[in-house]
Amino acid sequence: MNYISLEKIKASIGEEALQKLLRDFPGGRVYLHKNTVDRKERDRAIVEAYNNGMSREELSAAFGLSISAIDHIKNRQKYNI
């Protein structure tokens, strides 16, 4: 699990939002799942990008998935699974 400094969070969301987060969840932990997008939409975007010439390695980096996950998505879409 990667920990993100409060300074980086503040730079991303702003001081006011950071203070609200700290006020609403004092001492709590926040987990931000990397797959917050609709998976079907994401998978369609991956297949479309692959069909338009993007490499498996580029897709892996762009979507934050392993190359084997990219292959699985491509194959599943290919057979409409």
mmCIF file as gemmi writes it, N, C-alpha and C atoms, coordinates in Angstrom:
data_model
loop_
_atom_site.group_PDB
_atom_site.id
_atom_site.type_symbol
_atom_site.label_atom_id
_atom_site.label_alt_id
_atom_site.label_comp_id
_atom_site.label_asym_id
_atom_site.label_entity_id
_atom_site.label_seq_id
_atom_site.pdbx_PDB_ins_code
_atom_site.Cartn_x
_atom_site.Cartn_y
_atom_site.Cartn_z
_atom_site.occupancy
_atom_site.B_iso_or_equiv
_atom_site.pdbx_formal_charge
_atom_site.auth_seq_id
_atom_site.auth_asym_id
_atom_site.pdbx_PDB_model_num
ATOM 1 N N . MET Axp A 1 ? 0.843 -1.166 0 1 0 ? 1 A 1
ATOM 2 C CA . MET Axp A 1 ? 0 0 0 1 0 ? 1 A 1
ATOM 3 C C . MET Axp A 1 ? 0.892 1.234 0 1 0 ? 1 A 1
ATOM 4 N N . ASN Axp A 2 ? 0.596 2.167 -0.88 1 0 ? 2 A 1
ATOM 5 C CA . ASN Axp A 2 ? 1.348 3.415 -0.932 1 0 ? 2 A 1
ATOM 6 C C . ASN Axp A 2 ? 0.703 4.451 -0.036 1 0 ? 2 A 1
ATOM 7 N N . TYR Axp A 3 ? 1.528 5.16 0.718 1 0 ? 3 A 1
ATOM 8 C CA . TYR Axp A 3 ? 1.04 6.243 1.549 1 0 ? 3 A 1
ATOM 9 C C . TYR Axp A 3 ? 1.332 7.557 0.847 1 0 ? 3 A 1
ATOM 10 N N . ILE Axp A 4 ? 0.362 8.443 0.872 1 0 ? 4 A 1
ATOM 11 C CA . ILE Axp A 4 ? 0.491 9.737 0.21 1 0 ? 4 A 1
ATOM 12 C C . ILE Axp A 4 ? 0.545 10.808 1.282 1 0 ? 4 A 1
ATOM 13 N N . SER Axp A 5 ? 1.504 11.715 1.167 1 0 ? 5 A 1
ATOM 14 C CA . SER Axp A 5 ? 1.655 12.76 2.176 1 0 ? 5 A 1
ATOM 15 C C . SER Axp A 5 ? 0.483 13.737 2.112 1 0 ? 5 A 1
ATOM 16 N N . LEU Axp A 6 ? 0.226 14.377 3.254 1 0 ? 6 A 1
ATOM 17 C CA . LEU Axp A 6 ? -0.841 15.384 3.3 1 0 ? 6 A 1
ATOM 18 C C . LEU Axp A 6 ? -0.53 16.548 2.366 1 0 ? 6 A 1
ATOM 19 N N . GLU Axp A 7 ? 0.742 16.842 2.191 1 0 ? 7 A 1
ATOM 20 C CA . GLU Axp A 7 ? 1.128 17.927 1.272 1 0 ? 7 A 1
ATOM 21 C C . GLU Axp A 7 ? 0.712 17.606 -0.165 1 0 ? 7 A 1
ATOM 22 N N . LYS Axp A 8 ? 0.897 16.356 -0.578 1 0 ? 8 A 1
ATOM 23 C CA . LYS Axp A 8 ? 0.498 15.96 -1.929 1 0 ? 8 A 1
ATOM 24 C C . LYS Axp A 8 ? -1.02 15.978 -2.072 1 0 ? 8 A 1
ATOM 25 N N . ILE Axp A 9 ? -1.712 15.532 -1.029 1 0 ? 9 A 1
ATOM 26 C CA . ILE Axp A 9 ? -3.174 15.564 -1.072 1 0 ? 9 A 1
ATOM 27 C C . ILE Axp A 9 ? -3.654 17.004 -1.162 1 0 ? 9 A 1
ATOM 28 N N . LYS Axp A 10 ? -3.074 17.889 -0.344 1 0 ? 10 A 1
ATOM 29 C CA . LYS Axp A 10 ? -3.45 19.3 -0.365 1 0 ? 10 A 1
ATOM 30 C C . LYS Axp A 10 ? -3.19 19.909 -1.738 1 0 ? 10 A 1
ATOM 31 N N . ALA Axp A 11 ? -2.075 19.554 -2.356 1 0 ? 11 A 1
ATOM 32 C CA . ALA Axp A 11 ? -1.763 20.08 -3.684 1 0 ? 11 A 1
ATOM 33 C C . ALA Axp A 11 ? -2.781 19.609 -4.716 1 0 ? 11 A 1
ATOM 34 N N . SER Axp A 12 ? -3.326 18.423 -4.509 1 0 ? 12 A 1
ATOM 35 C CA . SER Axp A 12 ? -4.288 17.871 -5.458 1 0 ? 12 A 1
ATOM 36 C C . SER Axp A 12 ? -5.701 18.401 -5.251 1 0 ? 12 A 1
ATOM 37 N N . ILE Axp A 13 ? -6.161 18.441 -4 1 0 ? 13 A 1
ATOM 38 C CA . ILE Axp A 13 ? -7.562 18.783 -3.752 1 0 ? 13 A 1
ATOM 39 C C . ILE Axp A 13 ? -7.765 20.161 -3.146 1 0 ? 13 A 1
ATOM 40 N N . GLY Axp A 14 ? -6.694 20.79 -2.68 1 0 ? 14 A 1
ATOM 41 C CA . GLY Axp A 14 ? -6.8 22.115 -2.093 1 0 ? 14 A 1
ATOM 42 C C . GLY Axp A 14 ? -6.901 22.076 -0.577 1 0 ? 14 A 1
ATOM 43 N N . GLU Axp A 15 ? -6.545 23.194 0.023 1 0 ? 15 A 1
ATOM 44 C CA . GLU Axp A 15 ? -6.509 23.318 1.482 1 0 ? 15 A 1
ATOM 45 C C . GLU Axp A 15 ? -7.883 23.103 2.115 1 0 ? 15 A 1
ATOM 46 N N . GLU Axp A 16 ? -8.91 23.724 1.564 1 0 ? 16 A 1
ATOM 47 C CA . GLU Axp A 16 ? -10.253 23.635 2.144 1 0 ? 16 A 1
ATOM 48 C C . GLU Axp A 16 ? -10.762 22.188 2.162 1 0 ? 16 A 1
ATOM 49 N N . ALA Axp A 17 ? -10.592 21.473 1.045 1 0 ? 17 A 1
ATOM 50 C CA . ALA Axp A 17 ? -11.049 20.088 0.973 1 0 ? 17 A 1
ATOM 51 C C . ALA Axp A 17 ? -10.239 19.196 1.917 1 0 ? 17 A 1
ATOM 52 N N . LEU Axp A 18 ? -8.94 19.452 2.024 1 0 ? 18 A 1
ATOM 53 C CA . LEU Axp A 18 ? -8.107 18.675 2.942 1 0 ? 18 A 1
ATOM 54 C C . LEU Axp A 18 ? -8.575 18.882 4.378 1 0 ? 18 A 1
ATOM 55 N N . GLN Axp A 19 ? -8.841 20.114 4.757 1 0 ? 19 A 1
ATOM 56 C CA . GLN Axp A 19 ? -9.301 20.4 6.122 1 0 ? 19 A 1
ATOM 57 C C . GLN Axp A 19 ? -10.646 19.722 6.399 1 0 ? 19 A 1
ATOM 58 N N . LYS Axp A 20 ? -11.534 19.711 5.414 1 0 ? 20 A 1
ATOM 59 C CA . LYS Axp A 20 ? -12.821 19.037 5.576 1 0 ? 20 A 1
ATOM 60 C C . LYS Axp A 20 ? -12.61 17.535 5.76 1 0 ? 20 A 1
ATOM 61 N N . LEU Axp A 21 ? -11.73 16.955 4.967 1 0 ? 21 A 1
ATOM 62 C CA . LEU Axp A 21 ? -11.422 15.53 5.089 1 0 ? 21 A 1
ATOM 63 C C . LEU Axp A 21 ? -10.89 15.204 6.481 1 0 ? 21 A 1
ATOM 64 N N . LEU Axp A 22 ? -9.964 16.016 6.965 1 0 ? 22 A 1
ATOM 65 C CA . LEU Axp A 22 ? -9.379 15.789 8.284 1 0 ? 22 A 1
ATOM 66 C C . LEU Axp A 22 ? -10.411 15.992 9.394 1 0 ? 22 A 1
ATOM 67 N N . ARG Axp A 23 ? -11.293 16.958 9.221 1 0 ? 23 A 1
ATOM 68 C CA . ARG Axp A 23 ? -12.335 17.235 10.211 1 0 ? 23 A 1
ATOM 69 C C . ARG Axp A 23 ? -13.378 16.112 10.252 1 0 ? 23 A 1
ATOM 70 N N . ASP Axp A 24 ? -13.77 15.625 9.064 1 0 ? 24 A 1
ATOM 71 C CA . ASP Axp A 24 ? -14.815 14.599 8.981 1 0 ? 24 A 1
ATOM 72 C C . ASP Axp A 24 ? -14.329 13.203 9.345 1 0 ? 24 A 1
ATOM 73 N N . PHE Axp A 25 ? -13.039 12.937 9.16 1 0 ? 25 A 1
ATOM 74 C CA . PHE Axp A 25 ? -12.49 11.604 9.43 1 0 ? 25 A 1
ATOM 75 C C . PHE Axp A 25 ? -11.207 11.694 10.261 1 0 ? 25 A 1
ATOM 76 N N . PRO Axp A 26 ? -11.292 12.247 11.466 1 0 ? 26 A 1
ATOM 77 C CA . PRO Axp A 26 ? -10.082 12.431 12.278 1 0 ? 26 A 1
ATOM 78 C C . PRO Axp A 26 ? -9.474 11.088 12.68 1 0 ? 26 A 1
ATOM 79 N N . GLY Axp A 27 ? -8.21 10.929 12.392 1 0 ? 27 A 1
ATOM 80 C CA . GLY Axp A 27 ? -7.509 9.717 12.779 1 0 ? 27 A 1
ATOM 81 C C . GLY Axp A 27 ? -7.877 8.493 11.963 1 0 ? 27 A 1
ATOM 82 N N . GLY Axp A 28 ? -8.733 8.669 10.97 1 0 ? 28 A 1
ATOM 83 C CA . GLY Axp A 28 ? -9.17 7.54 10.162 1 0 ? 28 A 1
ATOM 84 C C . GLY Axp A 28 ? -8.22 7.252 9.017 1 0 ? 28 A 1
ATOM 85 N N . ARG Axp A 29 ? -8.44 6.124 8.403 1 0 ? 29 A 1
ATOM 86 C CA . ARG Axp A 29 ? -7.667 5.744 7.222 1 0 ? 29 A 1
ATOM 87 C C . ARG Axp A 29 ? -8.577 5.829 6.014 1 0 ? 29 A 1
ATOM 88 N N . VAL Axp A 30 ? -8.014 6.266 4.919 1 0 ? 30 A 1
ATOM 89 C CA . VAL Axp A 30 ? -8.771 6.378 3.675 1 0 ? 30 A 1
ATOM 90 C C . VAL Axp A 30 ? -8.068 5.516 2.639 1 0 ? 30 A 1
ATOM 91 N N . TYR Axp A 31 ? -8.807 4.609 2.028 1 0 ? 31 A 1
ATOM 92 C CA . TYR Axp A 31 ? -8.259 3.769 0.97 1 0 ? 31 A 1
ATOM 93 C C . TYR Axp A 31 ? -8.896 4.198 -0.339 1 0 ? 31 A 1
ATOM 94 N N . LEU Axp A 32 ? -8.08 4.556 -1.299 1 0 ? 32 A 1
ATOM 95 C CA . LEU Axp A 32 ? -8.572 4.967 -2.611 1 0 ? 32 A 1
ATOM 96 C C . LEU Axp A 32 ? -8.309 3.838 -3.588 1 0 ? 32 A 1
ATOM 97 N N . HIS Axp A 33 ? -9.336 3.125 -3.921 1 0 ? 33 A 1
ATOM 98 C CA . HIS Axp A 33 ? -9.205 2.012 -4.841 1 0 ? 33 A 1
ATOM 99 C C . HIS Axp A 33 ? -8.885 2.544 -6.23 1 0 ? 33 A 1
ATOM 100 N N . LYS Axp A 34 ? -7.949 1.943 -6.902 1 0 ? 34 A 1
ATOM 101 C CA . LYS Axp A 34 ? -7.552 2.451 -8.209 1 0 ? 34 A 1
ATOM 102 C C . LYS Axp A 34 ? -8.575 2.174 -9.303 1 0 ? 34 A 1
ATOM 103 N N . ASN Axp A 35 ? -9.492 1.265 -9.059 1 0 ? 35 A 1
ATOM 104 C CA . ASN Axp A 35 ? -10.482 0.918 -10.069 1 0 ? 35 A 1
ATOM 105 C C . ASN Axp A 35 ? -11.841 1.511 -9.741 1 0 ? 35 A 1
ATOM 106 N N . THR Axp A 36 ? -11.901 2.834 -9.703 1 0 ? 36 A 1
ATOM 107 C CA . THR Axp A 36 ? -13.163 3.485 -9.368 1 0 ? 36 A 1
ATOM 108 C C . THR Axp A 36 ? -14.025 3.741 -10.595 1 0 ? 36 A 1
ATOM 109 N N . VAL Axp A 37 ? -13.491 3.482 -11.771 1 0 ? 37 A 1
ATOM 110 C CA . VAL Axp A 37 ? -14.27 3.69 -12.994 1 0 ? 37 A 1
ATOM 111 C C . VAL Axp A 37 ? -15.098 2.452 -13.31 1 0 ? 37 A 1
ATOM 112 N N . ASP Axp A 38 ? -16.095 2.637 -14.116 1 0 ? 38 A 1
ATOM 113 C CA . ASP Axp A 38 ? -16.913 1.521 -14.571 1 0 ? 38 A 1
ATOM 114 C C . ASP Axp A 38 ? -16.022 0.565 -15.358 1 0 ? 38 A 1
ATOM 115 N N . ARG Axp A 39 ? -15.964 -0.679 -14.932 1 0 ? 39 A 1
ATOM 116 C CA . ARG Axp A 39 ? -15.043 -1.641 -15.559 1 0 ? 39 A 1
ATOM 117 C C . ARG Axp A 39 ? -15.397 -1.931 -17.009 1 0 ? 39 A 1
ATOM 118 N N . LYS Axp A 40 ? -16.684 -2.012 -17.334 1 0 ? 40 A 1
ATOM 119 C CA . LYS Axp A 40 ? -17.059 -2.28 -18.722 1 0 ? 40 A 1
ATOM 120 C C . LYS Axp A 40 ? -16.609 -1.132 -19.616 1 0 ? 40 A 1
ATOM 121 N N . GLU Axp A 41 ? -16.782 0.081 -19.133 1 0 ? 41 A 1
ATOM 122 C CA . GLU Axp A 41 ? -16.346 1.255 -19.894 1 0 ? 41 A 1
ATOM 123 C C . GLU Axp A 41 ? -14.826 1.261 -20.039 1 0 ? 41 A 1
ATOM 124 N N . ARG Axp A 42 ? -14.128 0.962 -18.937 1 0 ? 42 A 1
ATOM 125 C CA . ARG Axp A 42 ? -12.662 0.897 -18.969 1 0 ? 42 A 1
ATOM 126 C C . ARG Axp A 42 ? -12.19 -0.17 -19.944 1 0 ? 42 A 1
ATOM 127 N N . ASP Axp A 43 ? -12.817 -1.352 -19.884 1 0 ? 43 A 1
ATOM 128 C CA . ASP Axp A 43 ? -12.413 -2.448 -20.758 1 0 ? 43 A 1
ATOM 129 C C . ASP Axp A 43 ? -12.64 -2.112 -22.224 1 0 ? 43 A 1
ATOM 130 N N . ARG Axp A 44 ? -13.745 -1.454 -22.523 1 0 ? 44 A 1
ATOM 131 C CA . ARG Axp A 44 ? -14.003 -1.025 -23.913 1 0 ? 44 A 1
ATOM 132 C C . ARG Axp A 44 ? -12.931 -0.039 -24.37 1 0 ? 44 A 1
ATOM 133 N N . ALA Axp A 45 ? -12.55 0.869 -23.479 1 0 ? 45 A 1
ATOM 134 C CA . ALA Axp A 45 ? -11.511 1.857 -23.815 1 0 ? 45 A 1
ATOM 135 C C . ALA Axp A 45 ? -10.173 1.165 -24.062 1 0 ? 45 A 1
ATOM 136 N N . ILE Axp A 46 ? -9.867 0.146 -23.271 1 0 ? 46 A 1
ATOM 137 C CA . ILE Axp A 46 ? -8.617 -0.598 -23.446 1 0 ? 46 A 1
ATOM 138 C C . ILE Axp A 46 ? -8.604 -1.304 -24.793 1 0 ? 46 A 1
ATOM 139 N N . VAL Axp A 47 ? -9.678 -1.997 -25.124 1 0 ? 47 A 1
ATOM 140 C CA . VAL Axp A 47 ? -9.75 -2.723 -26.388 1 0 ? 47 A 1
ATOM 141 C C . VAL Axp A 47 ? -9.694 -1.753 -27.564 1 0 ? 47 A 1
ATOM 142 N N . GLU Axp A 48 ? -10.394 -0.634 -27.448 1 0 ? 48 A 1
ATOM 143 C CA . GLU Axp A 48 ? -10.382 0.36 -28.53 1 0 ? 48 A 1
ATOM 144 C C . GLU Axp A 48 ? -8.973 0.921 -28.732 1 0 ? 48 A 1
ATOM 145 N N . ALA Axp A 49 ? -8.296 1.244 -27.626 1 0 ? 49 A 1
ATOM 146 C CA . ALA Axp A 49 ? -6.935 1.775 -27.725 1 0 ? 49 A 1
ATOM 147 C C . ALA Axp A 49 ? -5.991 0.733 -28.314 1 0 ? 49 A 1
ATOM 148 N N . TYR Axp A 50 ? -6.165 -0.519 -27.915 1 0 ? 50 A 1
ATOM 149 C CA . TYR Axp A 50 ? -5.334 -1.594 -28.466 1 0 ? 50 A 1
ATOM 150 C C . TYR Axp A 50 ? -5.576 -1.734 -29.971 1 0 ? 50 A 1
ATOM 151 N N . ASN Axp A 51 ? -6.832 -1.702 -30.364 1 0 ? 51 A 1
ATOM 152 C CA . ASN Axp A 51 ? -7.17 -1.818 -31.785 1 0 ? 51 A 1
ATOM 153 C C . ASN Axp A 51 ? -6.657 -0.626 -32.598 1 0 ? 51 A 1
ATOM 154 N N . ASN Axp A 52 ? -6.437 0.49 -31.931 1 0 ? 52 A 1
ATOM 155 C CA . ASN Axp A 52 ? -5.911 1.682 -32.602 1 0 ? 52 A 1
ATOM 156 C C . ASN Axp A 52 ? -4.391 1.756 -32.536 1 0 ? 52 A 1
ATOM 157 N N . GLY Axp A 53 ? -3.749 0.66 -32.085 1 0 ? 53 A 1
ATOM 158 C CA . GLY Axp A 53 ? -2.299 0.581 -32.162 1 0 ? 53 A 1
ATOM 159 C C . GLY Axp A 53 ? -1.525 0.768 -30.872 1 0 ? 53 A 1
ATOM 160 N N . MET Axp A 54 ? -2.199 0.982 -29.761 1 0 ? 54 A 1
ATOM 161 C CA . MET Axp A 54 ? -1.495 1.15 -28.499 1 0 ? 54 A 1
ATOM 162 C C . MET Axp A 54 ? -0.96 -0.208 -28.048 1 0 ? 54 A 1
ATOM 163 N N . SER Axp A 55 ? 0.273 -0.253 -27.575 1 0 ? 55 A 1
ATOM 164 C CA . SER Axp A 55 ? 0.886 -1.524 -27.17 1 0 ? 55 A 1
ATOM 165 C C . SER Axp A 55 ? 0.358 -1.967 -25.813 1 0 ? 55 A 1
ATOM 166 N N . ARG Axp A 56 ? 0.558 -3.238 -25.527 1 0 ? 56 A 1
ATOM 167 C CA . ARG Axp A 56 ? 0.151 -3.784 -24.231 1 0 ? 56 A 1
ATOM 168 C C . ARG Axp A 56 ? 0.874 -3.071 -23.095 1 0 ? 56 A 1
ATOM 169 N N . GLU Axp A 57 ? 2.139 -2.746 -23.3 1 0 ? 57 A 1
ATOM 170 C CA . GLU Axp A 57 ? 2.93 -2.062 -22.285 1 0 ? 57 A 1
ATOM 171 C C . GLU Axp A 57 ? 2.394 -0.648 -22.043 1 0 ? 57 A 1
ATOM 172 N N . GLU Axp A 58 ? 2.048 0.045 -23.121 1 0 ? 58 A 1
ATOM 173 C CA . GLU Axp A 58 ? 1.477 1.39 -22.989 1 0 ? 58 A 1
ATOM 174 C C . GLU Axp A 58 ? 0.124 1.343 -22.278 1 0 ? 58 A 1
ATOM 175 N N . LEU Axp A 59 ? -0.694 0.36 -22.625 1 0 ? 59 A 1
ATOM 176 C CA . LEU Axp A 59 ? -1.99 0.206 -21.967 1 0 ? 59 A 1
ATOM 177 C C . LEU Axp A 59 ? -1.813 -0.099 -20.488 1 0 ? 59 A 1
ATOM 178 N N . SER Axp A 60 ? -0.852 -0.956 -20.17 1 0 ? 60 A 1
ATOM 179 C CA . SER Axp A 60 ? -0.572 -1.301 -18.785 1 0 ? 60 A 1
ATOM 180 C C . SER Axp A 60 ? -0.244 -0.051 -17.971 1 0 ? 60 A 1
ATOM 181 N N . ALA Axp A 61 ? 0.633 0.776 -18.518 1 0 ? 61 A 1
ATOM 182 C CA . ALA Axp A 61 ? 1.019 2.01 -17.816 1 0 ? 61 A 1
ATOM 183 C C . ALA Axp A 61 ? -0.138 3.006 -17.741 1 0 ? 61 A 1
ATOM 184 N N . ALA Axp A 62 ? -0.877 3.139 -18.82 1 0 ? 62 A 1
ATOM 185 C CA . ALA Axp A 62 ? -1.955 4.122 -18.873 1 0 ? 62 A 1
ATOM 186 C C . ALA Axp A 62 ? -3.112 3.786 -17.933 1 0 ? 62 A 1
ATOM 187 N N . PHE Axp A 63 ? -3.415 2.504 -17.794 1 0 ? 63 A 1
ATOM 188 C CA . PHE Axp A 63 ? -4.565 2.104 -16.993 1 0 ? 63 A 1
ATOM 189 C C . PHE Axp A 63 ? -4.186 1.537 -15.627 1 0 ? 63 A 1
ATOM 190 N N . GLY Axp A 64 ? -2.892 1.443 -15.344 1 0 ? 64 A 1
ATOM 191 C CA . GLY Axp A 64 ? -2.449 0.956 -14.046 1 0 ? 64 A 1
ATOM 192 C C . GLY Axp A 64 ? -2.757 -0.509 -13.818 1 0 ? 64 A 1
ATOM 193 N N . LEU Axp A 65 ? -2.686 -1.294 -14.888 1 0 ? 65 A 1
ATOM 194 C CA . LEU Axp A 65 ? -2.965 -2.73 -14.809 1 0 ? 65 A 1
ATOM 195 C C . LEU Axp A 65 ? -1.748 -3.502 -15.291 1 0 ? 65 A 1
ATOM 196 N N . SER Axp A 66 ? -1.673 -4.763 -14.894 1 0 ? 66 A 1
ATOM 197 C CA . SER Axp A 66 ? -0.577 -5.603 -15.375 1 0 ? 66 A 1
ATOM 198 C C . SER Axp A 66 ? -0.82 -5.966 -16.843 1 0 ? 66 A 1
ATOM 199 N N . ILE Axp A 67 ? 0.234 -6.376 -17.512 1 0 ? 67 A 1
ATOM 200 C CA . ILE Axp A 67 ? 0.112 -6.79 -18.907 1 0 ? 67 A 1
ATOM 201 C C . ILE Axp A 67 ? -0.8 -8.012 -19.01 1 0 ? 67 A 1
ATOM 202 N N . SER Axp A 68 ? -0.719 -8.917 -18.043 1 0 ? 68 A 1
ATOM 203 C CA . SER Axp A 68 ? -1.603 -10.091 -18.092 1 0 ? 68 A 1
ATOM 204 C C . SER Axp A 68 ? -3.067 -9.676 -17.92 1 0 ? 68 A 1
ATOM 205 N N . ALA Axp A 69 ? -3.334 -8.643 -17.128 1 0 ? 69 A 1
ATOM 206 C CA . ALA Axp A 69 ? -4.712 -8.15 -16.99 1 0 ? 69 A 1
ATOM 207 C C . ALA Axp A 69 ? -5.189 -7.54 -18.307 1 0 ? 69 A 1
ATOM 208 N N . ILE Axp A 70 ? -4.299 -6.832 -18.992 1 0 ? 70 A 1
ATOM 209 C CA . ILE Axp A 70 ? -4.642 -6.257 -20.308 1 0 ? 70 A 1
ATOM 210 C C . ILE Axp A 70 ? -4.969 -7.389 -21.276 1 0 ? 70 A 1
ATOM 211 N N . ASP Axp A 71 ? -4.144 -8.434 -21.284 1 0 ? 71 A 1
ATOM 212 C CA . ASP Axp A 71 ? -4.398 -9.584 -22.168 1 0 ? 71 A 1
ATOM 213 C C . ASP Axp A 71 ? -5.735 -10.237 -21.843 1 0 ? 71 A 1
ATOM 214 N N . HIS Axp A 72 ? -6.028 -10.391 -20.575 1 0 ? 72 A 1
ATOM 215 C CA . HIS Axp A 72 ? -7.289 -11.004 -20.15 1 0 ? 72 A 1
ATOM 216 C C . HIS Axp A 72 ? -8.48 -10.175 -20.646 1 0 ? 72 A 1
ATOM 217 N N . ILE Axp A 73 ? -8.384 -8.873 -20.51 1 0 ? 73 A 1
ATOM 218 C CA . ILE Axp A 73 ? -9.467 -7.982 -20.965 1 0 ? 73 A 1
ATOM 219 C C . ILE Axp A 73 ? -9.633 -8.069 -22.475 1 0 ? 73 A 1
ATOM 220 N N . LYS Axp A 74 ? -8.53 -8.048 -23.211 1 0 ? 74 A 1
ATOM 221 C CA . LYS Axp A 74 ? -8.596 -8.157 -24.67 1 0 ? 74 A 1
ATOM 222 C C . LYS Axp A 74 ? -9.248 -9.456 -25.086 1 0 ? 74 A 1
ATOM 223 N N . ASN Axp A 75 ? -8.825 -10.558 -24.48 1 0 ? 75 A 1
ATOM 224 C CA . ASN Axp A 75 ? -9.367 -11.869 -24.844 1 0 ? 75 A 1
ATOM 225 C C . ASN Axp A 75 ? -10.838 -11.991 -24.458 1 0 ? 75 A 1
ATOM 226 N N . ARG Axp A 76 ? -11.205 -11.478 -23.301 1 0 ? 76 A 1
ATOM 227 C CA . ARG Axp A 76 ? -12.591 -11.548 -22.86 1 0 ? 76 A 1
ATOM 228 C C . ARG Axp A 76 ? -13.488 -10.737 -23.788 1 0 ? 76 A 1
ATOM 229 N N . GLN Axp A 77 ? -13.029 -9.574 -24.209 1 0 ? 77 A 1
ATOM 230 C CA . GLN Axp A 77 ? -13.8 -8.74 -25.135 1 0 ? 77 A 1
ATOM 231 C C . GLN Axp A 77 ? -13.896 -9.386 -26.521 1 0 ? 77 A 1
ATOM 232 N N . LYS Axp A 78 ? -12.805 -10.024 -26.901 1 0 ? 78 A 1
ATOM 233 C CA . LYS Axp A 78 ? -12.769 -10.678 -28.215 1 0 ? 78 A 1
ATOM 234 C C . LYS Axp A 78 ? -13.856 -11.726 -28.336 1 0 ? 78 A 1
ATOM 235 N N . TYR Axp A 79 ? -14.091 -12.455 -27.244 1 0 ? 79 A 1
ATOM 236 C CA . TYR Axp A 79 ? -15.092 -13.519 -27.252 1 0 ? 79 A 1
ATOM 237 C C . TYR Axp A 79 ? -16.392 -13.098 -26.579 1 0 ? 79 A 1
ATOM 238 N N . ASN Axp A 80 ? -16.526 -11.783 -26.325 1 0 ? 80 A 1
ATOM 239 C CA . ASN Axp A 80 ? -17.74 -11.223 -25.697 1 0 ? 80 A 1
ATOM 240 C C . ASN Axp A 80 ? -18.103 -11.925 -24.394 1 0 ? 80 A 1
ATOM 241 N N . ILE Axp A 81 ? -17.092 -12.171 -23.584 1 0 ? 81 A 1
ATOM 242 C CA . ILE Axp A 81 ? -17.319 -12.846 -22.297 1 0 ? 81 A 1
ATOM 243 C C . ILE Axp A 81 ? -17.621 -11.806 -21.225 1 0 ? 81 A 1
